[in-house]
Amino acid sequence: MADSNTLYIVNYFNTDIDVAVTDNDWNCCDAPKPGFVVGDIPSDGIESMVYVRTDGHGCNGRQGQFQFAMNSTMLLDMDFDSGGAIQISSQPSTFAAFLSQNSDGTYTLVVGPTPHA
């Protein structure tokens, strides 16, 4: 049986961001479902969501995956295993996204403007 886990999303943009799960790049995922709305995250704010991979139904041995849309135009693909380990599938080019595991096994995703040298 797949383990659920929690992802905390931190907004480092200077404005609020609306975060939702798209209908694209979604597979083997009991939660979140396409169209799930994480919410409006204020600047320097944080929201959490639970995710869990689908067992069976052709998903055993496969990654769960979903895509975030932030303000509808900034997309971020995520994939994760049945143990709840999650990763960014590919780094976005129009904003920064950093993922780290917390001491309790949950994860924190920080999104914000692309840093400039």
N, C-alpha and C positions, 0 to 999 in steps of 0.2 A: 504494500500500500504506500502511495506517495505521501510525503510529508508536506504540510503547508508551511509557509514561512511568511515573514512580514518584510515589506520594502518601505522604507521611509524616503520620501522625496523632499529635498530641500531646494527652495527657489532662491538663487543668488542673482537673478535678474533685478533690475531697478524698478520693475513693474510687476503687477500680478500676472500669473499665468493660469490658464484653464488647462487642465490635464485630463485626458480621456484615452481609452483604449480603442483603437481603430478596428475596422473589419479586415484590414490587410495583415499579412504575415502573422496570422493567428493559427495555432495548431496545438493539439494535445494539451489543452489547458482547461482544467475544470474551473479555475478562477485565475484571473478575471475573464469575464466574457466580453466579446466585442460590444462596444457601446458603453461599457462600464465607465462611469465618470468618477475620477479620483476627486476632483473638485477644483475650486478656484484657490490657488495658493498665493498668498500675498508675498511681496518682496521680503526676503529673509524668513519666510514662513516654512512650515513643514506639514505634510500630510502623510498618512500611512495607508497601505493597502495589503491585503493578503493575497498570495498566489499559491497555486497547487497544480501539479501536472496530472494529466489524465492517466489512469492505469488501464491496461487492456485496450480494446478497440483499435489495435494496430499501433498503439503508442509505446508499448513496452520497448525499452532500448532506445527510444527517441527523446529528444529534448522537447519540453514545452516551449512555446514561443508566443510572444505578443508584441504589439507595436503601440507606443505612446504617441499621441499627438498633443503638442503643447501649443496653445493658441492656434490650433488647426493646421499650422504650416511647418512647425518644427517637429520632425519625426525621429523617433528613437526605437530601434529594435532591441528586444531583450530575449534571452533564452535561458532555460533553467532545467535542472535534472530532478529526478524523483526525490532526492534528499533535500531539495530546497536551495541548492547552490545556484546562484543566478549570475549572469554576466551580460555585458553590453555586446550585442552581435557585431556591430560595426560602429566605429566612432563617427558621430555627425560632423559635418564640415561647417555648419552655419552657427553652431553654439558649442559650448563645452559641456561634457558629461563625465562625471567621475563616480565610480562605484567602489564601496569598501564594505568589508564585513565587520559587524560590531561584535563585541566580546560575548554577547548572548546568542550569537549565530544569525541574528537578523542582518539586514543589509541597509545601507544608506546610499541613495543616489543623489548627487548634487548636480544641478543644472544651472547654467548661467552663461554670460557672454564669453566669447572666445577670448582668452588672454592674449595680450599683445606684448611683443618683446620690447 
